[in-house]
Amino acid sequence: MSKRISSLAQREQYVVTRWEAFLWWLSTAERELLVQCVVDRNRYKIIGMTVLATWSFATLAWTYFWSTITANPVSYILLGLFMGFIILTIDRALIKGMNKFNKNKIAPLLLRSVLAITLGTFMAQPAILFMFDKEIKLQASIDNESRKRLQQLEIDSLFNPQKKALDVEKTGLQNQLTRKYDEVSNARQQFLAEIDGTGGTGKIGIQHIARAKKLEYEKLDSEYNQLSGSILPRISSIDSTLAVVNEKVKTENALFAGLLNNGFLTRIEALNNLVRKSPALQWRYLLIVIILMLIELMPVLAKTLLPAGTYDEKVKLTEDMEKEIAESNQLKEKQLKELYNRLAQENDITFIEEFFASSKVERNERLRSQLAKWREGDEESFDGFWEKFKTDMLTKQEN
């Protein structure tokens, strides 16, 4: 729907569409004044389009940025709209402060340039993440594997001393038990060889030497059983401790693997690694940053580069007229208040004079009455009577 706006003198009429009104609002133009400026109408539509483009880009970029942090669509859409609105507000504030009569034209441009460099550099990262999504995900996967290896090395450096000590102790106990078992086995073989005549004296049967070897074998076997009874529980305890340590290592690795993700910082680190590795990506990254900076600077550049027309003159004249009218109204208001205060003072003076004149007789009568009562009584002194009479009858100065 369009709205017809006409000048006060009805010299011309122009139908403003909603789209034009919206673009003028983005460019911070006063519609009532701009509608009378034929050439400036299109200029401010151009400025409004640049603000709209910057606003749209900022909203999309920030929405994508928040989508890398949270998986809730409602959250990242609302956050993207909010950040885009902040950029829009900054653009409109800077544009509003720029006109042909503003002596300080450099400060808004410098401020917007600093803001554009900061935002452009930051927003280039989500844009490149979106453009090179597959390559960055592959690099992020490689980086995560490197992190796993580093984590494994750290975990090994933490638990390996304990595991090594337990392994050394276990190996020593097993070797001790093996040596004792070898002694028992050797004694058994000598005993059996002595009995069947295949070794020793060569006589079959239980002889004195065979009995001695049997006693030696039984003694060693008893010692082996005793040694096993003391060593095997310790070996079992070591195995249990090693199992607990290995389970801790497994748990730590699982926890660390669960923390690995494809979030924003992970992909930014992957992007930095890709930029270091790929000169082609370095140049494209630089070009994208420059393009985004120009997008951020578009509203201010458009306002600066487009020539000023009659609109700025009308704004200046209208503002001067409003100032003059405001000063005139303020002066009239001051005069009216002064007149009111003067007439009020005159009336108050007349009223007070009439009040004192009318009350003079009654005050004199009361004076005589109080004096008569004081004469009749002998208890009250003159000073006491005066203090009481002064409080009741004399007037007090206004504060």
Order of alpha helices (4+ residues) and beta strands (2+ residues): beta-beta-alpha-alpha-alpha-alpha-alpha-alpha-alpha-alpha-alpha-alpha-alpha
